[in-house]
């Protein structure tokens, strides 16, 4: 049974309560992730000046861009376990405070070794923020509403591109002010806001519904009942071990998809300003405008994808379809690197991948028991971070060897297409383990007691 807007009646909590949760939680968390995304990838604009000032080759730059994710991956699972132990409020605030200081400290980099060390430490400090928030949202939003909640949080990433693109030209234009280079101002002024926001997280973010003073007791009971009914009835005799949670077919499959997806995304993201300048000879201002437009379009595609996924309830199909479209876009770009195709392809690619990112985490509640969630989410993201580490290094090396981006662009469509194929294979695997009357509707809408993976 569904309501007139397509929302399953079993959602239980009602639109008014979900709206209340969204306004109380998502803006603060979204601003935090916006700053995280900016501080992670702002070296793509800093490179327009920094690489020449510090004499960094494409290989050095790619290694520094990628090593962030090595630090991130190393601490991601432990970070999520510590979040469960200490609570989201304190742990997320700690993450933001330390990464903000390190992001601003990037202004002091002078040598390749310093560049690598600071990027590694930045990744170590930020580790756990994103998977911690994804797990945290699962404590508040029932499955029927979760894709929309995640996509509304996740639009912070494309909006981070808008923010970064809009400011990049002005910050780089501060070159010479107080004796600092433009790229140094960029790191400083884009790093410190995270430090300030960490105090807001500490003050305003409750650890869970039970600690939310702004929820009525009746609302807490409705929310608790809806979340309890949401949990798949997967047999568990005891609390799962970390190894058991990681070595699980859906975790490994989604981890492989995340590896390929993030590898391609960051290969493109870290090189986009340099690629556009190479094709057009534009300055930082127009290049920033292109990146900002991509962010606006990506944010819109995330919201649409989240709504469609919650309406159709076919979570994995919602992931696979835009992956295959993104692969086709990259295939066109691989054989025509002219300005029109490059910029148009860049925008279309990010529309598709942001649509994927907006719904990527929604299938988990139908594939895994809730007790697996903290480790499973972190493990999937960690595997993705390994791809994010490798891709910029190989991309930079290919650029130095070939003198251009054509070689790297020919490999990327294959990676995205493979990711789409893995998603379809996982969908087929999951459908064989779902009751036949629930296939295509989220695998478990009413008869959850019979659902098994």
C-alpha positions as CSV (number, residue, x, y, z in Angstrom):
1,X,0.0,0.0,0.0
2,X,1.3,3.5,-0.9
3,X,0.2,7.0,-0.3
4,X,-0.8,9.4,-3.1
5,X,2.7,10.6,-3.6
6,X,4.2,7.1,-3.9
7,X,5.6,6.9,-0.4
8,X,5.1,3.5,1.2
9,X,2.5,3.6,3.9
10,X,4.8,1.5,6.1
11,X,7.0,4.6,6.4
12,X,5.0,5.2,9.6
13,X,6.7,8.3,10.8
14,X,4.9,10.6,8.3
15,X,6.1,13.5,6.1
16,X,5.8,16.1,8.9
17,X,8.2,14.3,11.2
18,X,10.7,13.5,8.4
19,X,10.6,17.2,7.4
20,X,11.4,18.1,11.0
21,X,14.3,15.7,11.1
22,X,15.6,17.0,7.8
23,X,15.6,20.6,8.8
24,X,17.2,19.9,12.2
25,X,20.0,17.6,11.0
26,X,20.8,17.9,7.3
27,X,21.8,21.5,6.9
28,X,24.5,21.2,9.6
29,X,25.8,17.9,8.4
30,X,25.6,19.1,4.8
31,X,27.7,22.2,5.5
32,X,30.2,20.0,7.2
33,X,30.5,17.7,4.1
34,X,30.6,20.7,1.8
35,X,33.7,21.9,3.6
36,X,35.2,18.4,3.7
37,X,34.8,18.1,-0.1
38,X,36.3,21.5,-0.7
39,X,39.3,20.9,1.5
40,X,39.8,17.5,-0.1
41,X,39.8,18.7,-3.8
42,X,40.8,22.4,-3.6
43,X,44.3,21.4,-4.7
44,X,42.8,21.0,-8.2
45,X,42.6,24.9,-8.3
46,X,45.7,25.4,-6.2
47,X,47.6,23.4,-8.8
48,X,47.0,26.2,-11.4
49,X,49.6,28.2,-9.5
50,X,51.2,25.8,-7.0
51,X,52.6,23.3,-9.5
52,X,54.6,26.1,-11.2
53,X,55.6,27.8,-8.0
54,X,56.9,24.6,-6.4
55,X,57.9,22.9,-9.6
56,X,55.7,19.9,-9.1
57,X,55.4,17.5,-12.1
58,X,52.0,15.8,-12.9
59,X,53.3,12.7,-11.3
60,X,54.2,14.5,-8.0
61,X,50.9,16.3,-8.0
62,X,48.9,13.1,-8.8
63,X,50.7,11.3,-5.9
64,X,49.9,14.1,-3.5
65,X,46.3,14.1,-4.6
66,X,46.0,10.4,-4.2
67,X,47.8,9.9,-0.9
68,X,45.0,11.7,0.9
69,X,42.9,8.6,0.3
70,X,45.5,6.3,1.6
71,X,45.4,8.0,5.0
72,X,41.6,8.1,4.8
73,X,41.3,4.4,4.0
74,X,43.7,3.5,6.8
75,X,41.6,5.0,9.6
76,X,38.0,4.7,8.2
77,X,36.8,1.5,9.8
78,X,38.4,2.3,13.2
79,X,36.9,5.8,13.0
80,X,33.4,4.5,12.5
81,X,33.8,2.1,15.4
82,X,35.0,5.0,17.6
83,X,32.0,7.0,16.5
84,X,29.7,4.3,17.8
85,X,31.7,4.2,21.1
86,X,32.0,7.9,21.7
87,X,28.8,9.2,20.0
88,X,28.3,11.1,16.7
89,X,28.4,14.6,18.3
90,X,31.8,14.4,19.8
91,X,33.5,12.3,17.2
92,X,32.3,14.2,14.1
93,X,33.3,17.5,15.9
94,X,36.8,16.0,16.5
95,X,37.1,15.0,12.9
96,X,36.1,18.5,11.6
97,X,38.5,20.3,14.0
98,X,41.6,18.3,13.1
99,X,41.0,18.3,9.4
100,X,40.3,22.0,9.3
101,X,43.7,22.8,10.9
102,X,45.5,20.5,8.6
103,X,43.7,21.8,5.5
104,X,44.8,25.4,6.4
105,X,48.3,24.0,7.1
106,X,48.6,23.0,3.5
107,X,49.7,26.6,2.9
108,X,53.1,25.8,4.4
109,X,54.0,23.0,1.9
110,X,57.2,23.6,0.0
111,X,58.6,20.2,-1.1
112,X,57.0,17.0,-2.6
113,X,57.7,15.1,0.7
114,X,55.9,17.8,2.7
115,X,53.0,17.7,0.2
116,X,52.7,14.0,0.6
117,X,52.8,14.1,4.4
118,X,50.3,16.8,4.7
119,X,47.8,15.2,2.3
120,X,48.2,11.9,4.1
121,X,47.5,13.5,7.5
122,X,44.6,15.4,6.1
123,X,43.0,12.1,4.9
124,X,43.7,10.5,8.3
125,X,42.0,13.4,10.0
126,X,38.9,13.4,7.8
127,X,38.5,9.6,7.8
128,X,35.2,8.5,9.1
129,X,33.2,11.7,8.5
130,X,31.3,10.6,5.5
131,X,30.6,6.9,6.5
132,X,29.9,8.2,10.0
133,X,27.2,10.5,8.7
134,X,25.7,7.8,6.5
135,X,25.5,5.4,9.5
136,X,24.1,8.3,11.7
137,X,21.3,9.0,9.2
138,X,20.3,5.4,9.3
139,X,19.5,6.0,13.0
140,X,17.0,8.7,12.1
141,X,15.4,8.1,8.7
142,X,13.4,4.9,7.9
143,X,14.2,3.1,4.7
144,X,11.3,4.6,2.8
145,X,12.8,8.0,3.2
146,X,16.5,7.3,3.4
147,X,17.5,7.8,-0.2
148,X,16.1,11.3,-0.2
149,X,17.7,12.0,3.2
150,X,21.1,10.8,1.9
151,X,20.8,12.7,-1.4
152,X,19.9,15.9,0.4
153,X,22.9,15.5,2.6
154,X,25.1,14.5,-0.3
155,X,24.3,17.5,-2.4
156,X,26.9,19.2,-0.3
157,X,29.5,17.6,-2.6
158,X,28.3,19.2,-5.8
159,X,27.4,22.4,-4.0
160,X,31.0,22.3,-2.7
161,X,32.1,22.5,-6.3
162,X,29.9,25.5,-6.8
163,X,31.4,27.2,-3.7
164,X,35.0,26.2,-4.7
165,X,34.5,27.3,-8.3
166,X,33.0,30.6,-7.4
167,X,35.8,31.5,-5.0
168,X,38.8,30.0,-6.7
169,X,39.5,32.9,-9.0
170,X,39.2,35.5,-6.2
171,X,41.4,33.6,-3.8
172,X,44.1,32.9,-6.4
173,X,43.9,36.6,-7.2
174,X,45.2,37.4,-3.7
175,X,48.6,36.4,-4.9
176,X,51.2,38.7,-3.3
177,X,48.9,39.9,-0.5
178,X,50.8,39.9,2.8
179,X,53.6,38.1,1.0
180,X,51.5,35.0,0.4
181,X,50.8,33.2,-2.9
182,X,47.3,32.9,-4.1
183,X,47.2,29.1,-3.6
184,X,48.3,29.7,0.0
185,X,45.4,32.1,0.6
186,X,43.1,29.4,-0.9
187,X,44.2,26.7,1.5
188,X,44.0,29.1,4.5
189,X,40.6,30.6,3.9
190,X,39.0,27.3,2.8
191,X,40.4,25.3,5.8
192,X,39.6,27.5,8.8
193,X,35.7,27.3,8.4
194,X,35.8,23.6,9.3
195,X,37.4,24.5,12.6
196,X,34.7,26.9,13.4
197,X,31.9,24.5,12.4
198,X,33.3,21.8,14.7
199,X,32.0,23.8,17.6
200,X,28.6,24.0,16.1
201,X,28.5,20.3,15.6
202,X,29.5,19.8,19.3
203,X,26.7,22.1,20.5
204,X,23.8,21.3,18.2
205,X,24.1,17.7,17.0
206,X,22.4,15.0,19.2
207,X,23.9,11.5,19.3
208,X,20.5,10.0,18.4
209,X,16.8,10.4,18.6
210,X,16.8,9.7,22.4
211,X,19.0,12.7,23.0
212,X,17.0,15.1,20.7
213,X,15.3,17.6,23.1
214,X,13.3,19.0,20.1
215,X,11.4,15.7,19.5
216,X,8.2,15.0,21.4
217,X,8.1,11.7,23.3
218,X,5.3,10.5,20.9
219,X,7.6,11.3,17.9
220,X,10.4,9.4,19.4
221,X,8.2,6.3,19.9
222,X,6.9,6.5,16.3
223,X,10.4,6.9,15.0
224,X,11.7,4.0,17.1
225,X,8.9,1.7,15.9
226,X,9.4,2.6,12.2
227,X,13.1,2.0,12.4
228,X,12.6,-1.3,14.3
229,X,10.1,-2.5,11.7
230,X,12.5,-1.5,8.9
231,X,15.3,-3.8,10.0
232,X,15.6,-6.9,7.7
233,X,15.1,-10.1,9.5
234,X,18.5,-11.6,8.8
235,X,19.4,-14.3,11.3
236,X,22.1,-13.3,13.7
237,X,23.1,-15.3,16.9
238,X,25.5,-12.6,18.2
239,X,27.2,-9.3,17.4
240,X,29.1,-9.7,14.1
241,X,32.9,-9.5,14.0
242,X,34.6,-6.9,11.9
243,X,35.8,-9.6,9.5
244,X,32.4,-11.1,9.2
245,X,30.9,-7.7,8.3
246,X,33.6,-7.0,5.7
247,X,33.8,-10.4,4.0
248,X,30.2,-10.3,2.9
249,X,29.0,-10.5,-0.7
250,X,27.1,-7.2,-0.8
251,X,29.9,-5.4,1.0
252,X,32.6,-6.7,-1.4
253,X,30.5,-6.0,-4.5
254,X,29.5,-2.5,-3.5
255,X,33.1,-1.9,-2.4
256,X,34.3,-2.9,-5.9
257,X,31.8,-0.6,-7.4
258,X,32.8,2.3,-5.1
259,X,36.5,1.6,-6.0
260,X,35.9,2.0,-9.7
261,X,33.4,4.9,-9.3
262,X,35.6,7.0,-7.0
263,X,38.7,6.2,-9.0
264,X,37.2,7.7,-12.1
265,X,35.5,10.6,-10.3
266,X,38.7,11.8,-8.6
267,X,40.9,11.2,-11.7
268,X,38.6,13.7,-13.5
269,X,38.0,16.1,-10.5
270,X,41.7,16.6,-9.6
271,X,42.6,17.3,-13.3
272,X,39.5,19.1,-14.5
273,X,40.8,22.7,-14.1
274,X,44.1,21.7,-15.8
275,X,42.3,19.9,-18.6
276,X,40.0,22.8,-19.3
277,X,42.8,25.3,-19.3
278,X,44.8,23.0,-21.6
279,X,41.9,22.9,-24.1
280,X,40.8,26.5,-23.8
281,X,43.7,28.7,-22.4
282,X,41.1,30.2,-20.0
283,X,42.0,31.8,-16.7
284,X,40.9,30.5,-13.2
285,X,37.6,32.6,-13.3
286,X,35.9,31.0,-16.3
287,X,37.3,27.5,-15.3
288,X,35.7,28.0,-11.9
289,X,32.4,28.9,-13.5
290,X,32.4,25.6,-15.5
291,X,33.1,23.7,-12.2
292,X,30.3,25.7,-10.5
293,X,27.8,24.9,-13.2
294,X,28.7,21.2,-12.9
295,X,28.0,21.4,-9.2
296,X,24.6,23.0,-9.7
297,X,23.6,20.4,-12.2
298,X,25.0,17.6,-10.0
299,X,23.0,18.8,-7.0
300,X,19.8,18.8,-9.0
301,X,20.5,15.3,-10.4
302,X,21.1,14.0,-6.8
303,X,17.7,15.3,-5.6
304,X,15.9,13.8,-8.6
305,X,17.7,10.5,-8.3
306,X,16.9,10.2,-4.6
307,X,13.2,10.9,-5.2
308,X,13.0,8.5,-8.1
309,X,14.8,5.8,-6.1
310,X,12.4,6.1,-3.1
311,X,9.5,6.1,-5.5
312,X,10.5,3.0,-7.5
313,X,12.2,1.1,-4.6
314,X,14.4,-0.6,-7.1
315,X,17.6,0.7,-5.5
316,X,20.3,-1.1,-7.5
317,X,18.7,-0.3,-10.9
318,X,18.8,3.4,-9.8
319,X,22.6,3.0,-9.4
320,X,23.3,0.9,-12.6
321,X,21.5,3.0,-15.2
322,X,23.3,6.3,-14.7
323,X,26.6,4.4,-14.5
324,X,26.2,3.1,-18.0
325,X,25.2,6.6,-19.3
326,X,28.3,8.0,-17.6
327,X,30.5,5.3,-19.3
328,X,29.0,6.3,-22.7
329,X,29.8,10.0,-22.0
330,X,33.4,9.2,-21.1
331,X,33.7,7.1,-24.3
332,X,32.8,10.1,-26.4
333,X,35.3,12.3,-24.5
334,X,38.0,9.8,-25.0
335,X,38.0,10.2,-28.8
336,X,37.3,14.0,-29.0
337,X,39.1,16.3,-26.5
338,X,38.1,19.5,-28.2
339,X,36.8,22.3,-25.9
340,X,33.1,21.8,-26.7
341,X,33.1,18.0,-26.2
342,X,35.4,18.2,-23.2
343,X,33.3,20.8,-21.3
344,X,30.0,19.3,-22.3
345,X,31.2,15.8,-21.4
346,X,32.5,17.0,-18.1
347,X,29.1,18.5,-17.2
348,X,27.1,15.4,-18.4
349,X,29.5,13.1,-16.6
350,X,29.0,14.8,-13.3
351,X,25.2,14.9,-13.7
352,X,25.3,11.1,-14.0
353,X,27.8,10.3,-11.3
354,X,26.1,12.6,-8.8
355,X,22.9,10.8,-9.5
356,X,24.7,7.5,-8.6
357,X,26.2,8.9,-5.4
358,X,22.8,10.2,-4.3
359,X,21.3,6.7,-4.2
360,X,24.4,4.5,-3.8
361,X,24.0,3.8,-0.1
362,X,20.2,3.3,-0.1
363,X,20.3,-0.5,-1.0
364,X,22.3,-1.4,2.2
365,X,19.2,-1.7,4.4
366,X,17.8,-4.4,2.1
367,X,21.1,-6.3,1.8
368,X,22.5,-6.4,5.3
369,X,21.4,-6.6,8.9
370,X,21.5,-3.3,10.9
371,X,24.3,-4.6,13.2
372,X,26.6,-4.8,10.2
373,X,26.1,-1.2,9.2
374,X,28.9,0.7,11.0
375,X,31.6,-1.6,9.7
376,X,30.0,-2.3,6.4
377,X,29.6,1.3,5.4
378,X,33.1,2.2,6.5
379,X,34.5,-0.9,4.6
380,X,32.7,0.0,1.4
381,X,33.9,3.5,1.6
382,X,37.5,2.4,2.5
383,X,37.6,0.2,-0.6
384,X,36.5,3.2,-2.6
385,X,39.2,5.3,-1.0
386,X,41.9,2.9,-2.2
387,X,40.6,3.5,-5.8
388,X,40.8,7.2,-5.1
389,X,44.4,6.8,-4.0
390,X,45.5,4.8,-7.0
391,X,43.7,6.7,-9.8
392,X,45.3,10.2,-9.5
393,X,48.8,8.7,-9.3
394,X,48.2,6.6,-12.5
395,X,46.5,9.5,-14.1
396,X,49.4,11.9,-13.4
397,X,51.9,9.3,-14.6
398,X,50.0,8.8,-17.9
399,X,50.0,12.6,-18.4
400,X,53.7,12.8,-17.9
401,X,54.4,9.8,-20.3
402,X,52.0,10.8,-23.1
403,X,52.0,14.6,-22.7
404,X,48.2,14.7,-22.6
405,X,45.0,13.3,-21.2
406,X,43.8,11.2,-24.1
407,X,45.4,8.0,-22.8
408,X,43.8,8.2,-19.4
409,X,40.4,9.1,-20.8
410,X,40.4,5.9,-22.9
411,X,40.6,3.7,-19.8
412,X,37.9,5.5,-17.7
413,X,34.8,4.4,-19.6
414,X,35.7,0.7,-19.2
415,X,36.0,1.2,-15.4
416,X,32.6,2.8,-15.1
417,X,30.9,0.2,-17.4
418,X,32.4,-2.5,-15.2
419,X,31.0,-0.9,-12.1
420,X,27.5,-0.9,-13.7
421,X,27.9,-4.6,-14.6
422,X,28.8,-5.4,-11.0
423,X,25.7,-3.6,-9.8
424,X,23.5,-5.6,-12.2
425,X,25.1,-8.8,-11.0
426,X,24.4,-7.9,-7.4
427,X,20.8,-7.1,-8.2
428,X,20.4,-10.5,-9.8
429,X,22.0,-12.2,-6.8
430,X,19.8,-10.3,-4.4
431,X,16.6,-11.0,-6.3
432,X,17.2,-14.8,-6.0
433,X,17.2,-14.3,-2.2
434,X,14.1,-12.1,-2.0
435,X,10.4,-13.3,-1.8
436,X,9.1,-13.3,-5.4
437,X,6.3,-10.9,-4.6
438,X,8.8,-8.2,-3.5
439,X,11.3,-8.3,-6.4
440,X,11.5,-4.8,-8.0
441,X,9.9,-3.1,-5.0
442,X,12.8,-2.9,-2.7
443,X,12.8,-6.6,-1.9
444,X,11.1,-6.1,1.5
445,X,8.1,-3.8,1.9
446,X,5.6,-5.7,4.0
447,X,6.7,-9.3,4.6
448,X,10.1,-8.4,6.1
449,X,10.1,-11.4,8.4
450,X,10.6,-13.7,5.4
451,X,13.4,-11.6,3.8
452,X,16.8,-13.3,3.7
453,X,20.2,-12.6,2.2
